[in-house]
């Protein structure tokens, strides 16, 4: 297994900057997810790491060895793509062992490795079936087994679950992370699905327009987004936002007569020097608390616009100034559309961003 180090990677296509000077590290055995919208450069980054694209500038290292100009075969990487790229006429056994047979690995060693990966991916009952006869989830497991059997230094996955229906995606997502830990292989995974990123990644790298916006653990990015973009992109639903200003230990919410009293020392410290300046308040839906009636300072009366069932919870929409906010409630709370309710923000969970730069103050 290898540690991957990417230094100042740039990839240009004529005048298009697909990747614009990123620095990235995936430690030995780590599961790193590249997350972002279409066109943000995550797949191009992966292809440069794989050796399928040559960078315009920058360097790539596996451990301490530079591999920037090496071919994919010389890098010893395993890749799995969105579409399975299996040989449909071959049986599962032959699809999995194809890389070893191409390298003329002795048959006893092939058989031993086949037994190992078949157990890992639970493919014992499928070995004699042809790839074209398998359902999509099983085909993707075969593709993963074929990538792993050659014992690559690095496993690179380019949206491997996006072609599956929701049922198969949930099954594969629940098993893929534990499989990666069991195998212990350094993995870089590309996706635009933040649920996959949150479920699988040891580290999430959020990309936008060819650059890395923020990286960290799922919890770090969810609780402490560095930018408005990250707060919006991570979460189902994403973070609520409203323009505001800071005056005398209170946040004045734009478009309302409401001002939120602040007592949290960390938040007040971050707002020093921003008196009267234009800011953005951000808060996750689950940190907006509802009560039907309260005389406490800090509660705000709003009208329910929409109530949407969402599994174990319901999502409640209400207007705050010119912005639609969302909160989550259980099924035990009796609330109806058009009803007046009172909401209060959990102060310790509030994020504040500079309105011009959209970068967090803390």
C-alpha positions in Angstrom: 0.0 0.0 0.0 1.1 3.5 -0.7 0.8 7.1 0.6 -0.3 9.3 -2.3 1.1 12.9 -2.5 -0.1 15.4 -5.1 1.9 18.6 -5.3 0.6 21.7 -7.2 -1.2 19.7 -9.8 -2.5 21.6 -12.8 -4.2 20.2 -15.9 -5.2 22.5 -18.8 -7.1 21.7 -22.0 -6.2 24.6 -24.2 -7.7 27.6 -22.3 -9.7 25.4 -19.9 -8.3 24.9 -16.4 -9.6 21.5 -15.4 -7.4 21.3 -12.3 -5.8 24.5 -11.0 -2.9 23.9 -8.6 -4.2 21.4 -6.0 -2.3 19.8 -3.2 -3.5 16.5 -1.8 -2.4 13.7 0.4 -3.9 10.2 1.0 -2.2 8.4 3.8 -1.4 4.7 3.7 -4.7 2.8 4.0 -6.8 5.9 4.0 -10.2 6.2 2.2 -10.2 9.7 0.6 -13.3 11.0 -1.2 -13.1 13.7 -3.9 -16.5 15.4 -3.8 -17.9 18.1 -5.9 -20.3 19.0 -8.7 -19.8 18.0 -12.3 -16.9 19.7 -14.0 -15.1 20.6 -10.8 -12.0 18.6 -11.7 -12.3 15.6 -9.5 -12.2 12.9 -12.2 -9.4 14.7 -14.0 -7.4 14.6 -10.7 -8.1 10.9 -10.4 -7.0 10.2 -14.0 -3.7 12.1 -13.4 -3.1 10.0 -10.3 -3.8 6.9 -12.3 -1.5 7.9 -15.2 -4.3 8.2 -17.7 -3.7 11.9 -18.0 -0.3 13.7 -17.9 -0.4 16.8 -15.8 0.4 20.2 -17.3 2.3 21.1 -14.2 2.9 19.5 -10.8 4.1 16.2 -9.3 2.6 13.0 -8.1 4.3 10.6 -5.6 3.5 7.1 -4.4 5.3 7.0 -1.1 8.6 8.8 -1.9 8.7 7.7 -5.6 7.7 10.2 -8.2 5.3 8.6 -10.7 4.2 11.8 -12.6 5.3 10.5 -16.0 4.9 6.7 -15.4 2.4 4.6 -17.2 -0.6 3.2 -15.3 0.9 -0.3 -15.3 4.1 1.0 -13.9 2.2 2.7 -11.0 0.5 -0.5 -10.0 -3.0 1.0 -9.6 -6.4 -0.6 -9.6 -9.2 1.3 -11.2 -13.0 0.8 -11.2 -15.1 3.1 -13.3 -18.8 4.1 -13.4 -19.4 1.4 -16.0 -18.1 -2.0 -15.2 -15.9 -2.6 -18.3 -16.2 -6.4 -17.8 -15.9 -8.9 -20.6 -19.6 -9.9 -20.9 -19.0 -13.3 -22.6 -16.5 -14.4 -20.0 -17.4 -16.1 -16.7 -16.9 -14.3 -13.4 -13.9 -16.4 -12.6 -12.2 -15.4 -15.9 -13.1 -11.7 -15.5 -11.5 -11.6 -12.1 -8.3 -13.4 -13.0 -7.8 -11.7 -16.3 -5.1 -9.3 -15.1 -3.1 -12.1 -13.5 -3.3 -14.3 -16.6 -2.2 -11.3 -18.7 0.9 -11.0 -16.5 1.5 -14.8 -16.9 1.2 -15.3 -13.1 1.6 -19.1 -12.3 -1.7 -20.9 -12.1 -1.4 -22.0 -8.4 -0.8 -18.4 -7.4 -3.8 -17.3 -9.4 -6.0 -19.9 -7.7 -4.9 -18.8 -4.3 -5.5 -15.1 -5.0 -8.9 -15.9 -6.5 -10.0 -17.7 -3.4 -9.0 -14.7 -1.3 -10.9 -12.1 -3.2 -13.9 -14.3 -3.8 -14.3 -14.6 0.0 -13.8 -10.9 0.5 -16.5 -9.9 -2.1 -18.7 -12.9 -1.4 -18.7 -14.2 -5.0 -18.4 -17.9 -4.4 -21.7 -18.7 -6.0 -21.2 -16.6 -9.1 -17.8 -17.9 -10.4 -19.3 -20.0 -13.2 -21.9 -17.4 -14.4 -21.2 -15.1 -17.3 -20.8 -11.4 -16.5 -23.6 -10.3 -18.8 -26.1 -12.4 -16.8 -25.4 -10.7 -13.5 -27.4 -7.8 -12.0 -25.6 -4.4 -11.8 -24.6 -4.7 -8.1 -23.0 -8.1 -8.7 -21.2 -6.8 -11.8 -19.7 -4.0 -9.8 -18.5 -6.4 -7.1 -16.8 -8.4 -9.9 -15.2 -5.3 -11.2 -13.9 -4.4 -7.7 -12.6 -8.0 -7.2 -10.7 -7.8 -10.5 -9.1 -4.5 -9.5 -8.1 -5.8 -6.1 -6.7 -9.3 -7.1 -3.6 -7.8 -8.7 -2.7 -6.3 -5.3 -2.4 -2.7 -6.4 -0.6 -0.1 -4.4 -3.6 2.2 -4.8 -7.3 1.7 -5.6 -9.0 4.5 -7.6 -12.8 4.5 -7.9 -14.5 6.9 -10.3 -18.2 7.1 -9.3 -18.5 3.3 -9.2 -22.0 3.3 -7.8 -23.7 6.1 -9.8 -25.0 3.7 -12.5 -26.8 1.5 -9.9 -30.4 2.0 -8.7 -30.9 3.2 -5.2 -31.3 -0.2 -3.7 -28.0 -1.5 -5.1 -26.3 1.8 -4.2 -27.3 1.4 -0.5 -26.1 -2.2 -0.4 -22.8 -1.4 -2.1 -22.3 1.7 0.0 -22.8 -0.1 3.3 -20.3 -2.8 2.3 -17.7 -0.9 0.4 -16.2 1.0 3.4 -15.8 -2.1 5.5 -14.3 -4.0 2.6 -11.7 -1.2 2.1 -10.8 -1.3 5.8 -10.5 -5.1 5.6 -8.2 -5.0 2.6 -6.3 -2.0 4.0 -5.6 -0.4 0.6 -5.2 3.3 0.0 -8.3 4.4 -1.9 -9.3 7.6 -3.7 -13.0 7.7 -4.5 -14.7 10.2 -6.8 -18.4 11.1 -6.4 -20.8 14.0 -6.6 -23.1 12.3 -4.1 -22.5 13.8 -0.6 -24.2 10.9 1.1 -21.6 8.5 -0.3 -18.9 10.9 0.7 -20.2 11.2 4.3 -20.7 7.4 4.6 -17.4 6.2 3.1 -14.7 8.8 3.5 -12.0 9.0 6.2 -11.3 12.3 4.6 -13.5 14.3 2.2 -11.9 16.7 -0.3 -14.5 19.2 -1.6 -13.6 20.6 -5.0 -15.0 23.5 -7.1 -13.8 24.9 -10.4 -10.6 22.9 -10.4 -9.6 23.8 -6.8 -9.8 22.3 -3.4 -12.2 24.3 -1.2 -11.9 22.3 2.0 -10.7 18.9 3.2 -11.2 17.1 6.5 -13.2 14.4 8.2 -16.9 14.2 7.4 -17.7 15.6 10.9 -15.3 18.6 10.4 -16.8 19.6 7.1 -20.4 19.1 8.2 -20.1 21.0 11.5 -17.5 23.6 10.4 -17.8 24.4 6.7 -15.1 26.8 5.6 -17.3 28.4 2.9 -21.0 28.9 2.1 -20.5 26.5 -0.8 -19.4 23.6 1.5 -22.3 24.3 3.9 -24.8 24.1 1.1 -23.3 21.2 -0.7 -22.9 18.9 2.3 -26.1 17.8 4.0 -29.6 16.6 3.1 -31.0 19.2 3.1 -28.1 21.6 3.1 -27.4 24.4 5.5 -29.9 27.3 5.9 -28.5 30.7 5.1 -29.7 34.3 5.8 -28.0 37.7 5.4 -27.4 39.4 8.8 -25.4 42.0 10.6 -23.7 42.1 14.0 -24.7 44.8 16.5 -24.2 44.9 20.3 -24.1 41.2 21.0 -26.9 40.5 18.6 -27.3 39.3 15.0 -29.8 41.3 13.1 -31.5 39.1 10.5 -32.0 41.0 7.2 -35.6 41.5 6.0 -37.0 41.0 9.5 -37.4 42.9 12.8 -35.7 40.0 14.6 -32.3 40.1 16.2 -30.7 37.0 17.7 -29.1 37.4 21.1 -25.6 36.0 21.4 -23.9 34.6 24.5 -21.5 32.0 23.1 -17.9 33.3 23.7 -16.4 31.6 20.7 -19.0 33.1 18.4 -18.7 36.6 19.9 -14.9 36.4 19.7 -15.1 35.5 16.0 -17.4 38.5 15.4 -15.0 41.1 16.9 -14.1 43.6 14.2 -17.3 42.9 12.3 -19.6 45.3 14.0 -22.2 46.6 11.5 -20.6 44.6 8.6 -22.5 42.5 6.1 -22.5 38.8 7.1 -24.2 35.5 6.4 -25.7 33.3 9.1 -25.7 29.6 8.4 -27.2 26.8 10.5 -28.1 23.2 9.9 -31.9 22.3 9.8 -31.5 19.9 12.8 -30.1 22.8 14.9 -33.3 24.9 14.4 -35.5 24.0 17.4 -39.3 24.4 17.4 -41.7 25.1 20.2 -45.4 26.0 19.9 -45.2 28.7 22.5 -42.4 30.4 24.4 -41.8 33.7 26.1 -38.0 33.2 26.1 -35.7 35.7 24.5 -34.3 34.4 21.2 -37.4 32.7 19.9 -39.0 33.9 16.7 -42.5 33.4 15.5 -42.8 32.1 11.9 -45.5 30.5 9.7 -45.2 27.0 8.4 -45.1 26.9 4.6 -44.7 23.2 3.8 -44.3 20.0 5.7 -42.5 17.2 3.9 -42.2 13.6 5.1 -38.5 12.4 5.1 -38.3 9.0 6.7 -37.9 9.1 10.5 -38.3 12.9 10.3 -40.4 15.6 8.7 -38.9 18.7 7.1 -40.7 22.0 7.9 -40.2 25.0 5.7 -40.8 28.6 6.9 -39.8 32.1 5.7 -37.1 34.1 7.5 -37.0 37.4 5.8 -36.6 36.6 2.1 -35.1 33.2 2.7 -36.8 29.8 3.0 -35.5 28.0 6.1 -35.9 24.3 6.9 -35.9 22.4 10.2 -36.5 18.8 11.1 -39.1 17.5 13.5 -40.3 14.1 14.6 -43.7 12.6 13.9 -44.7 13.1 17.5 -44.9 16.9 17.2 -48.3 18.1 16.0 -47.8 20.9 13.5 -49.8 21.8 10.4 -49.3 23.9 7.2 -50.1 27.6 7.8 -49.7 27.3 11.6 -47.6 29.9 13.6 -44.7 28.3 15.4 -41.7 29.6 17.3 -38.2 28.6 16.4 -34.8 29.1 18.1 -31.3 28.6 16.7 -28.9 26.5 18.8 -26.3 29.3 19.3 -23.3 27.0 19.6 -24.1 25.5 16.1 -24.4 28.8 14.3 -21.8 29.5 11.5 -21.0 33.0 10.4 -19.6 33.9 7.0 -18.2 37.1 5.5 -20.8 38.1 2.9 -18.3 39.3 0.3 -15.9 36.4 0.4 -18.4 33.7 1.7 -15.6 32.4 3.9 -16.3 31.4 7.5 -15.2 33.7 10.3 -14.3 30.7 12.5 
